[in-house]
Amino acid sequence: MEKISLRIPRWLATLAVAAIFAGCANNTPSSTPVIESEPEPEPELVVMTPPLVVKGNAPQQYVVKKGDTLWDISTRFLDTPWRWPELWDSNPQIVNPHLIYPGDLLILAYKDGRPFIQIHRGRQELRLSPKVREEELDRAITTIPMDVIRPFLSRPRVVTQEELNAAPHIVSSMDRHLMAGPGHRVYAHGIHDDDIVQYMVVRPGSVYRNPADHSDILGYEAIHLGDAQLKEFADVSTLQISKSNREILNGDRLLPMNDEMPRATFMPRAPKEKVKGQIIAVPGGVVLIGQHQVVAINLGEQDGMEPGHVLAIYQLGETVRDPLRGNKQVKMPDERAGTLMVFRTFARVSYGLVMRATRTMHVDDIVSNPR
């Protein structure tokens, strides 16, 4: 039988071998892990501050008067008075915008399109420096009405349950009076330090609760009842009431008197971080909130609050029923109602003063960054 010779071109043989190896490679599990590239990080969102705009009816000149506040003057020039310091940025001669005095002449000027304020006293432009004018600080106008907030700078204060539990308390009084007042001697248990002599007598007042979770207690208002001085230190110590605002009863607590007053000057500014909270109480039990009333909010030092922070107040929108959608409940939009400035902070609560009110406000209304 004749043999048939089958000649295969070399290039075709090479291609067939390559295909066989490729097929084997595809059937063999890969030992090299597939590394997925990480997604590109999203660019950070930069919040742009709109240009500072001066009111159309802002005065070209203004003479500071006794009784003015920095906020009052700011509202003459700006719709956003917390941005007052920006009016001073273009003026290198002004170091501290806090120190403005009755009789100062404020002149509105512009440089490269930016508004700024010049200060004149007499015929000389003045450099405002706390080092130069320390002796006149008490003459400088205040940022906000101090007569409204002064009682809140030292008292009342916000205390935690732990602080209340650890505080000494009045057990009885001399001659077993039901109520004690100035000049009376009282007996207290729980004083452990004879170096602390001055105490304020307090009673737990409003309970500040988290609106989102009423079981979460943010703190207690400590109602100031009076002051007492330690006379004899013992297991049951003797104190004398030096003054009282209302009757002092057995069971009332004693808190050490704080000689350091919280700051009384403020730099109004918006918080750098986004915040949102609510009004949780009005000291004194007022129902309707208006201008120059003190409110407590559920934002504190833990939330980044600082004295001077300015927040917008929004009236909480009502929830109503929509009759055309099967009486489905619909929440109405929150409406801008005013502005407050924080003047005293605690761990989870702050006190603020309502600086502007465009409509009536209530407990539970929203506070957030101003726009």
C-alpha positions in Angstrom: 0.0 0.0 0.0 1.4 3.3 -1.0 2.1 5.8 1.9 0.5 9.2 1.5 2.7 12.0 2.8 0.8 14.9 4.4 2.9 18.0 4.5 1.7 20.8 6.9 3.1 24.2 6.5 5.4 25.2 9.4 3.5 28.4 10.1 0.2 26.5 10.5 1.8 24.0 12.9 3.1 26.8 15.0 -0.3 28.4 15.1 -1.9 25.1 16.2 0.6 24.6 19.0 0.0 28.1 20.3 -3.8 27.5 20.2 -3.4 24.3 22.2 -1.3 26.0 24.9 -3.8 28.9 25.1 -6.6 26.5 25.6 -4.8 24.8 28.4 -4.0 28.1 30.0 -7.7 29.0 30.0 -8.6 25.8 31.7 -6.0 26.2 34.4 -7.0 28.3 37.4 -4.9 31.4 37.7 -2.7 31.5 40.8 -2.3 35.3 40.5 -5.0 37.3 42.2 -6.8 39.9 40.3 -6.2 43.3 41.9 -9.0 45.7 41.4 -8.0 49.4 41.3 -9.5 51.6 44.0 -12.0 54.1 42.9 -10.7 57.7 42.6 -11.5 59.7 45.7 -14.3 62.2 45.2 -13.2 65.8 45.4 -13.9 67.6 48.6 -16.9 69.8 48.6 -15.8 73.3 49.1 -18.4 75.6 50.6 -18.0 79.0 49.1 -18.8 82.0 51.3 -20.8 84.6 49.3 -19.3 88.0 49.0 -20.0 90.4 51.8 -22.9 92.7 50.9 -23.6 96.0 52.6 -27.2 97.1 53.0 -28.4 99.5 50.4 -29.5 101.9 53.1 -26.4 101.5 55.3 -25.1 104.9 56.6 -21.8 106.3 55.3 -21.0 107.4 58.8 -22.1 106.5 62.2 -21.2 107.9 65.7 -21.2 105.2 68.4 -23.6 106.1 71.2 -23.7 104.9 74.8 -26.0 101.9 75.0 -25.2 100.6 71.5 -24.1 97.0 71.1 -21.8 95.6 68.5 -24.7 93.6 67.1 -26.9 96.8 66.9 -24.2 98.6 64.9 -23.7 95.5 62.7 -27.3 95.4 61.7 -27.0 99.0 60.4 -24.5 97.9 57.8 -25.2 94.2 57.2 -28.1 91.8 56.9 -25.7 89.2 58.2 -24.4 90.9 61.3 -22.3 87.9 62.4 -20.0 88.6 59.5 -19.1 91.9 61.1 -15.3 91.0 61.4 -15.0 90.8 57.6 -15.7 94.6 57.5 -12.4 95.0 59.3 -10.2 92.6 57.3 -9.2 95.2 54.8 -8.1 97.7 57.4 -4.7 96.9 58.8 -5.0 99.6 61.4 -7.8 97.8 63.3 -6.6 94.9 65.4 -9.6 94.1 67.6 -13.2 95.0 66.4 -14.5 94.3 69.9 -13.1 97.6 71.2 -15.4 100.3 70.0 -16.3 103.2 72.3 -19.0 105.7 72.6 -18.0 108.7 70.5 -16.1 106.7 67.9 -16.9 107.7 64.3 -17.4 104.7 62.0 -16.9 105.5 58.3 -17.9 103.0 55.5 -15.3 102.9 52.8 -14.3 100.6 49.9 -11.0 99.1 48.8 -10.7 97.1 45.6 -14.5 96.7 45.7 -14.5 95.3 49.2 -16.3 97.3 52.0 -14.5 98.0 55.2 -14.9 100.3 58.2 -12.6 103.1 59.3 -12.6 104.4 62.9 -11.9 108.0 63.8 -11.7 109.5 67.2 -11.5 113.2 66.9 -9.2 113.9 64.0 -7.0 110.8 64.4 -7.6 107.3 63.0 -7.2 104.9 65.9 -5.5 101.5 66.2 -7.7 99.4 68.5 -5.4 97.2 70.6 -6.3 95.6 73.9 -2.7 96.0 75.1 -2.8 99.8 74.6 -6.3 100.3 76.0 -6.7 97.8 78.8 -7.6 100.4 81.3 -10.6 101.5 79.1 -12.0 98.0 78.4 -15.0 98.5 80.6 -16.0 101.6 78.5 -16.1 99.6 75.3 -19.5 98.8 73.9 -20.6 95.1 74.4 -21.4 92.6 71.7 -24.9 91.9 73.0 -27.1 93.3 75.8 -25.3 92.2 78.9 -28.1 93.1 81.3 -30.2 90.2 79.7 -27.5 87.5 79.9 -25.6 88.5 83.0 -27.7 86.3 85.4 -26.9 83.3 83.1 -23.1 83.8 83.0 -22.7 82.5 86.5 -26.1 81.1 87.3 -28.3 79.2 86.5 -26.0 76.5 85.2 -26.5 73.1 83.6 -25.4 70.0 85.7 -25.4 66.3 85.0 -27.1 63.6 87.1 -23.6 62.6 88.3 -22.9 66.1 89.5 -26.2 66.2 91.4 -25.6 62.8 93.0 -22.1 63.9 94.2 -23.2 67.4 95.4 -23.5 68.0 99.2 -27.1 68.5 100.4 -28.8 70.3 103.2 -30.1 68.0 105.9 -31.6 70.4 108.4 -31.3 73.9 109.8 -30.8 75.4 113.2 -34.0 75.2 115.2 -35.3 73.0 112.5 -36.8 75.7 110.4 -38.8 74.4 107.5 -37.3 77.2 105.3 -34.0 78.9 105.6 -33.0 82.4 104.6 -30.2 85.0 105.0 -28.5 84.7 108.4 -29.8 81.2 109.1 -27.4 78.3 109.8 -27.9 75.1 108.0 -26.4 71.6 108.2 -25.1 69.7 105.2 -23.8 66.3 104.5 -21.3 65.4 101.8 -18.8 68.3 102.1 -15.3 66.7 101.8 -13.0 69.6 101.2 -12.6 72.3 103.9 -10.7 74.5 101.4 -13.9 75.3 99.6 -15.8 77.9 101.7 -18.2 79.6 99.3 -21.2 77.6 97.9 -24.3 78.3 96.0 -27.5 76.6 96.9 -29.3 75.1 94.0 -32.4 73.0 93.2 -32.8 70.8 90.1 -35.2 72.6 87.7 -36.0 71.8 84.1 -34.8 68.5 82.7 -33.1 69.0 79.4 -33.9 66.0 77.2 -32.8 65.0 73.7 -35.8 65.7 71.4 -35.0 62.6 69.3 -34.9 60.3 72.4 -36.6 61.5 75.6 -34.9 58.9 77.6 -31.6 60.6 76.9 -31.1 63.3 79.5 -28.7 66.1 78.4 -28.6 67.8 81.7 -30.6 69.5 84.5 -31.1 73.2 85.0 -29.7 74.1 88.4 -31.9 76.8 89.9 -29.9 79.2 92.0 -31.6 79.7 95.4 -28.9 81.6 97.3 -25.4 81.5 98.6 -23.9 79.9 101.7 -20.6 80.1 103.5 -18.9 77.2 105.3 -18.5 77.8 109.0 -17.6 74.4 110.5 -16.3 71.5 108.6 -17.3 68.0 109.9 -19.2 64.9 108.8 -22.2 67.1 109.0 -20.9 70.6 108.3 -22.4 73.9 109.3 -23.0 76.7 106.8 -24.6 80.2 107.1 -26.9 81.5 104.4 -25.5 84.8 103.2 -28.2 85.6 100.7 -31.2 84.0 99.1 -33.5 84.5 96.1 -36.2 82.2 97.3 -36.8 79.8 100.2 -34.1 77.2 100.9 -35.4 73.7 101.9 -34.0 70.5 103.3 -32.6 68.4 100.4 -31.4 71.4 98.3 -27.9 70.9 96.9 -24.7 72.8 97.3 -22.3 73.6 94.4 -18.9 75.3 94.8 -19.0 78.9 93.9 -17.0 79.5 90.7 -15.0 82.7 91.0 -14.2 82.6 87.3 -16.9 84.3 85.3 -17.5 83.0 81.8 -16.4 85.4 79.0 -18.5 88.6 78.7 -17.2 89.6 75.2 -18.0 87.7 72.1 -17.0 87.5 68.5 -20.1 86.7 66.5 -19.4 84.1 63.8 -21.1 81.2 62.1 -19.9 77.7 63.1 -17.3 76.2 60.7 -18.9 72.8 60.7 -22.5 72.0 59.8 -24.7 71.7 62.8 -28.4 71.2 63.4 -30.3 71.1 66.7 -33.4 72.3 68.4 -34.6 74.7 71.1 -35.3 72.5 74.1 -36.3 74.9 76.8 -36.8 78.5 77.8 -35.6 79.4 81.3 -38.6 80.8 83.2 -41.1 78.6 81.4 -42.0 81.2 78.7 -44.1 79.6 75.9 -43.7 82.1 73.1 -40.1 83.1 72.3 -39.2 86.6 71.1 -36.2 88.9 70.7 -33.7 89.1 73.6 -35.0 86.0 75.3 -32.6 83.3 76.5 -33.1 79.7 75.2 -31.5 76.4 75.8 -30.5 74.3 72.7 -29.5 70.7 72.5 -26.0 71.5 71.1 -23.1 71.8 73.4 -19.3 71.6 73.6 -19.4 68.0 72.4 -21.0 69.3 69.2 -18.4 72.0 68.7 -20.4 74.9 70.1 -18.5 77.9 71.3 -19.6 81.3 72.7 -20.2 83.7 69.8 -21.5 81.1 67.4 -24.5 82.4 65.5 -27.4 80.1 64.5 -30.5 80.6 62.4 -33.8 79.6 64.0 -36.4 77.9 61.8 -40.0 77.6 62.9 -40.8 73.9 62.8 -43.2 73.1 60.0 -46.6 71.7 61.0 -47.7 68.2 59.9 -51.1 68.4 58.2 -53.4 65.9 56.4 -53.7 66.1 52.6 -57.4 65.4 51.8 -56.6 64.6 48.1 -54.2 61.9 49.0 -56.3 59.9 51.4 -55.6 62.2 54.4 -51.9 61.3 54.2 -49.8 63.3 56.7 -47.5 65.8 55.1 -44.9 68.0 56.9 -44.9 71.6 55.9 -41.5 73.3 55.3 -39.6 74.9 58.2 -39.7 78.7 58.0 -36.9 81.1 59.0 -38.0 82.8 62.2 -34.9 84.5 63.7 -31.3 84.4 64.8 -29.6 83.5 68.1 -26.1 83.8 69.4 -24.6 81.2 71.8 -23.1 82.9 74.9 -22.6 80.0 77.3 -21.8 76.3 76.6 -21.9 73.1 78.6 -21.1 69.5 77.6 -24.4 68.8 75.7 -26.4 72.0 76.1 -25.9 75.7 75.3 -27.6 78.9 76.2 -28.3 81.3 73.4 -29.8 84.8 73.2 -32.4 85.5 70.4 -30.9 88.5 68.6 -33.6 88.8 65.9 -37.1 87.5 65.6 -39.2 87.8 62.5 -42.0 85.5 63.8 -43.0 83.8 67.0 -40.8 80.9 68.0 -41.4 77.9 70.2 -39.7 75.0 72.0 -38.7 72.3 69.4 -38.0 74.9 66.7 -34.8 74.1 64.6 -31.4 75.8 64.9 -28.7 75.4 62.2 -26.0 77.3 60.4 -27.1 80.7 59.1 -27.2 81.4 55.4 
